């Protein structure tokens, strides 16, 4: 909520209280503005809520975010995913702006994740195989394999070609052959998909891929890459310096991302020179 919205809200309350008075006398607009400007606001944080739905169940009314994560009921704001109440401004960063995979009991391997690295901290990375900024992340993470275990989850947002690549690679992951799985990982890291079939596989368990797509929608992904750090922090786009972001150092510059709105572009096209 912007400061202007707060002013308008308080103006409506102020007007209601005046109307209820025995002999209301409308104050000058300048007096109202002066009164509002004198209000002390201790802090303000944006909630990661896209849309709000009103849900009726018998006599009970619940206001819920469109992705089902946040709910207002009983005078409380709850994070449904983690079953935690949000009461303070600090809770926004500590709870609402993070995704706690362990509390959600969400396993990356159930989403058909491709594993890169063997470090202690797990990093979940949603990618489209053809996304150039995903390629940047996959290049950067190779120097961090001793520190982190990266779980690459494929979601096709760049159109039919990406969809075919994701399905073909996801089906190869079902193989019990270690070399086949290593081949999928190498293709992703190099973004080399030459020679892949164009016809859909006749036999393939697509359940992990379906779960990955549903999870991406649940997390309200606006684009890829989308990263979840070991401490639950999230990042949409390619961090300028991946190691710094994972270490929670200040971000030096705006990040880069490929969004569904750009899917008409050729993801493999060379960047234009200034």
Backbone torsions as a table, in degrees:
resi	resn	phi	psi	omega
1	UNK	NA	130.5	179.5
2	UNK	-80.9	165.9	178.5
3	UNK	-60.5	-35.9	179.7
4	UNK	-62.8	-41.5	178.9
5	UNK	-64.0	-39.1	177.7
6	UNK	-62.3	-42.3	178.2
7	UNK	-59.2	-46.6	-178.6
8	UNK	-63.3	-39.2	178.5
9	UNK	-63.4	-45.0	-179.6
10	UNK	-68.7	-33.4	176.3
11	UNK	-61.5	-41.5	180.0
12	UNK	-64.5	-40.2	177.1
13	UNK	-65.9	-40.9	-179.4
14	UNK	-62.9	-42.4	179.7
15	UNK	-65.5	-38.0	178.5
16	UNK	-63.3	-43.6	-179.2
17	UNK	-63.9	-35.0	178.8
18	UNK	-67.8	-42.0	-178.1
19	UNK	-63.0	-28.2	-178.1
20	UNK	-83.9	-8.8	-179.8
21	UNK	-71.4	156.0	-177.6
22	UNK	-63.6	-47.5	178.9
23	UNK	-126.3	75.0	-175.8
24	UNK	-63.2	139.6	175.9
25	UNK	-129.5	115.2	-174.8
26	UNK	-67.8	119.9	179.6
27	UNK	-75.2	163.0	177.2
28	UNK	-66.3	147.6	179.7
29	UNK	-57.3	-37.6	-178.9
30	UNK	-64.0	-33.8	178.6
31	UNK	-68.1	-40.8	178.3
32	UNK	-62.6	-46.9	-179.7
33	UNK	-59.8	-42.3	-179.7
34	UNK	-63.6	-38.8	179.3
35	UNK	-66.3	-42.1	179.9
36	UNK	-65.8	-39.6	-179.1
37	UNK	-67.4	-18.3	-179.9
38	UNK	-86.1	-7.9	-179.1
39	UNK	-71.0	132.5	-179.5
40	UNK	-91.4	122.0	176.4
41	UNK	-104.0	118.3	-175.0
42	UNK	-76.7	-25.8	-179.8
43	UNK	178.6	162.8	-178.5
44	UNK	-153.1	137.7	177.8
45	UNK	-140.2	140.3	173.6
46	UNK	-78.3	135.6	174.1
47	UNK	-89.2	140.0	178.6
48	UNK	-76.6	65.6	-178.4
49	UNK	-119.3	122.0	176.4
50	UNK	-108.1	99.3	-179.3
51	UNK	85.5	153.3	-179.1
52	UNK	-138.4	130.3	-179.3
53	UNK	-114.5	142.3	175.1
54	UNK	-98.1	121.0	-176.4
55	UNK	-115.0	125.8	177.5
56	UNK	-105.5	131.6	175.7
57	UNK	-137.3	95.8	-174.3
58	UNK	66.4	-123.8	178.6
59	UNK	-89.4	-4.6	-175.4
60	UNK	-94.9	137.4	176.4
61	UNK	-118.1	129.7	179.9
62	UNK	-126.9	134.6	173.6
63	UNK	-101.4	124.2	-171.6
64	UNK	-131.9	143.5	176.0
65	UNK	-67.3	156.5	-173.1
66	UNK	-62.9	-28.0	178.5
67	UNK	-90.6	3.4	176.1
68	UNK	78.4	10.1	-176.5
69	UNK	-82.7	-45.4	-174.8
70	UNK	-109.4	140.9	179.9
71	UNK	-140.6	138.0	174.4
72	UNK	-103.2	115.8	174.3
73	UNK	-158.3	148.7	-179.4
74	UNK	61.4	28.1	-179.1
75	UNK	74.5	13.7	-177.6
76	UNK	-125.2	149.2	171.0
77	UNK	-104.1	117.3	-175.1
78	UNK	-115.5	141.5	168.8
79	UNK	-90.4	103.7	-175.1
80	UNK	-64.2	-35.6	-177.3
81	UNK	-61.5	-37.8	-175.6
82	UNK	-111.6	-1.8	-179.7
83	UNK	57.8	42.1	179.1
84	UNK	-121.2	143.7	177.4
85	UNK	-86.7	140.5	177.3
86	UNK	-104.8	112.4	-174.1
87	UNK	-119.2	-31.0	-174.6
88	UNK	-117.1	160.2	176.9
89	UNK	-59.9	-34.2	-179.6
90	UNK	-66.8	-22.6	179.1
91	UNK	-68.4	-22.7	-179.4
92	UNK	-62.2	-47.9	179.7
93	UNK	-75.6	-37.3	-175.2
94	UNK	-74.3	-31.3	-175.3
95	UNK	-120.7	-59.2	-169.3
96	UNK	-68.9	-32.6	-178.3
97	UNK	-90.0	12.5	179.9
98	UNK	-127.1	159.5	176.0
99	UNK	-120.6	110.6	-178.1
100	UNK	-92.7	96.7	-175.5
101	UNK	-64.2	-33.9	-178.7
102	UNK	-68.4	-40.4	177.6
103	UNK	-67.1	-31.8	178.9
104	UNK	-81.0	-8.5	-177.1
105	UNK	56.3	41.9	-179.8
106	UNK	-104.0	119.7	179.4
107	UNK	-101.2	128.1	-178.7
108	UNK	-60.3	-35.6	-177.7
109	UNK	-65.4	-24.7	177.0
110	UNK	-70.6	-13.9	-179.7
111	UNK	-99.6	12.6	-179.1
112	UNK	71.6	35.3	-175.4
113	UNK	-70.0	147.3	173.9
114	UNK	-101.3	125.8	-174.3
115	UNK	-92.1	131.2	174.9
116	UNK	-131.8	123.6	179.5
117	UNK	96.0	173.4	-175.9
118	UNK	-146.1	20.5	-179.4
119	UNK	-74.0	173.6	-174.3
120	UNK	-71.5	-45.1	-177.0
121	UNK	-80.7	134.2	179.3
122	UNK	-97.0	132.9	178.9
123	UNK	-120.4	121.6	177.8
124	UNK	-93.6	128.9	-176.6
125	UNK	-130.2	114.8	174.1
126	UNK	-86.4	131.0	-175.9
127	UNK	-138.6	156.3	162.7
128	UNK	-106.3	132.5	-175.3
129	UNK	-55.7	-27.6	-175.9
130	UNK	-98.6	-1.4	-176.4
131	UNK	-72.6	122.3	-178.2
132	UNK	-64.9	-34.7	-179.9
133	UNK	-74.3	-28.0	171.7
134	UNK	-65.0	-36.8	177.1
135	UNK	-61.4	-36.9	177.5
136	UNK	-63.1	-46.0	179.3
137	UNK	-62.2	-43.9	-178.3
138	UNK	-66.8	-29.1	174.9
139	UNK	-71.7	-43.4	-177.2
140	UNK	-67.7	-37.1	-173.7
141	UNK	-70.5	-18.1	-177.3
142	UNK	-66.3	-22.4	177.4
143	UNK	-85.8	-2.1	-175.2
144	UNK	-118.3	18.2	-174.0
145	UNK	-68.2	-22.2	178.1
146	UNK	-80.2	-21.6	-177.0
147	UNK	-96.1	-30.7	-174.5
148	UNK	-135.3	157.7	168.6
149	UNK	-109.7	115.8	-177.7
150	UNK	-95.5	131.0	177.5
151	UNK	-110.7	107.1	-178.2
152	UNK	-90.3	119.3	-179.4
153	UNK	-111.0	120.2	-176.2
154	UNK	-86.0	130.8	172.3
155	UNK	-136.5	129.5	-176.6
156	UNK	-86.6	108.4	177.6
157	UNK	-116.4	-6.6	-176.0
158	UNK	-102.0	27.1	172.0
159	UNK	97.9	-171.4	-173.3
160	UNK	-57.5	-38.8	-179.0
161	UNK	-63.5	-43.3	177.2
162	UNK	-64.0	-39.1	-179.2
163	UNK	-61.3	-42.9	179.1
164	UNK	-64.0	-43.8	179.9
165	UNK	-61.1	-44.8	-178.3
166	UNK	-62.5	-45.0	-179.0
167	UNK	-63.9	-45.6	-178.7
168	UNK	-61.0	-45.8	-178.5
169	UNK	-70.4	-38.9	179.4
170	UNK	-62.6	-38.0	179.1
171	UNK	-69.6	-34.7	176.9
172	UNK	-66.7	-28.9	178.2
173	UNK	-66.6	-20.0	179.9
174	UNK	-73.1	-14.2	-179.1
175	UNK	-68.4	146.5	176.2
176	UNK	-83.4	-3.6	-179.7
177	UNK	-79.1	119.8	-179.6
178	UNK	-61.8	-36.5	-179.4
179	UNK	-63.6	-35.8	179.2
180	UNK	-64.8	-41.8	179.1
181	UNK	-68.0	-38.9	176.6
182	UNK	-63.9	-34.7	178.8
183	UNK	-65.6	-38.7	177.1
184	UNK	-63.3	-45.0	179.3
185	UNK	-60.6	-44.2	-178.3
186	UNK	-66.1	-38.8	178.3
187	UNK	-61.6	-43.1	-179.3
188	UNK	-64.9	-46.5	-177.2
189	UNK	-64.5	-32.1	179.7
190	UNK	-95.7	-9.1	-173.6
191	UNK	51.3	47.2	-179.4
192	UNK	-113.8	108.4	-175.9
193	UNK	-120.1	22.5	179.3
194	UNK	-64.5	138.5	175.6
195	UNK	85.9	-1.2	177.8
196	UNK	-69.8	142.8	177.0
197	UNK	-61.9	154.4	176.9
198	UNK	-102.5	-14.2	177.6
199	UNK	-88.9	141.6	179.4
200	UNK	-62.4	141.7	177.9
201	UNK	-61.4	142.0	-178.8
202	UNK	-75.6	-35.2	-179.7
203	UNK	-126.9	117.6	-178.5
204	UNK	-165.7	136.0	174.8
205	UNK	-85.6	104.5	-176.7
206	UNK	-92.6	7.0	-177.4
207	UNK	-59.6	-45.6	178.0
208	UNK	-59.1	-40.0	179.0
209	UNK	-65.6	-41.2	177.9
210	UNK	-62.6	-40.8	177.6
211	UNK	-63.8	-37.4	179.8
212	UNK	-64.0	-43.7	-179.8
213	UNK	-65.1	-43.2	178.9
214	UNK	-63.6	-41.3	179.6
215	UNK	-64.7	-39.6	177.8
216	UNK	-61.0	-40.1	177.4
217	UNK	-68.7	-38.9	178.7
218	UNK	-61.0	-40.6	179.4
219	UNK	-79.1	-1.3	177.0
220	UNK	57.5	49.3	179.9
221	UNK	-63.7	128.6	177.0
222	UNK	-94.6	-13.6	-179.4
223	UNK	178.8	177.1	177.6
224	UNK	-127.9	153.4	0.3
225	UNK	-71.0	153.3	174.3
226	UNK	-128.3	121.7	-172.5
227	UNK	-115.0	144.0	172.1
228	UNK	-123.3	115.8	-177.4
229	UNK	-75.4	166.3	178.6
230	UNK	-56.8	-29.2	179.7
231	UNK	-91.3	8.8	175.4
232	UNK	92.9	-8.8	177.6
233	UNK	-63.0	146.5	-179.5
234	UNK	-117.4	156.2	178.8
235	UNK	-147.9	123.7	176.0
236	UNK	-98.5	115.8	-176.0
237	UNK	111.6	174.9	180.0
238	UNK	-88.3	116.0	176.5
239	UNK	-57.9	143.5	178.9
240	UNK	-57.4	-46.3	175.5
241	UNK	-128.1	105.2	-174.3
242	UNK	-58.1	-44.0	-178.3
243	UNK	-61.2	-39.0	-179.9
244	UNK	-67.5	-41.1	179.9
245	UNK	-65.8	-43.3	179.6
246	UNK	-62.7	-32.6	177.9
247	UNK	-83.6	2.1	179.1
248	UNK	63.9	39.0	173.4
249	UNK	-87.4	157.1	-179.7
250	UNK	-56.8	139.9	179.9
251	UNK	-77.3	123.7	-175.4
252	UNK	-76.3	-26.0	-176.5
253	UNK	-158.0	165.9	179.4
254	UNK	-57.4	147.8	-178.2
255	UNK	-89.3	170.0	-179.3
256	UNK	-114.9	141.1	179.5
257	UNK	-147.9	153.4	170.9
258	UNK	-104.9	124.4	-177.8
259	UNK	-111.4	162.2	178.2
260	UNK	-56.7	-27.2	-179.4
261	UNK	-65.4	-20.1	-177.8
262	UNK	-98.7	9.4	-170.8
263	UNK	-68.2	-13.1	177.5
264	UNK	-76.1	-16.2	179.9
265	UNK	-78.5	154.6	175.6
266	UNK	-80.2	114.4	-175.3
267	UNK	-67.3	-18.6	-178.3
268	UNK	-97.9	3.8	-178.4
269	UNK	-70.7	143.7	-179.5
270	UNK	-68.1	149.0	179.5
271	UNK	-70.4	143.1	178.6
272	UNK	-74.0	139.2	178.6
273	UNK	-86.1	140.4	179.2
274	UNK	-66.5	NA	NA
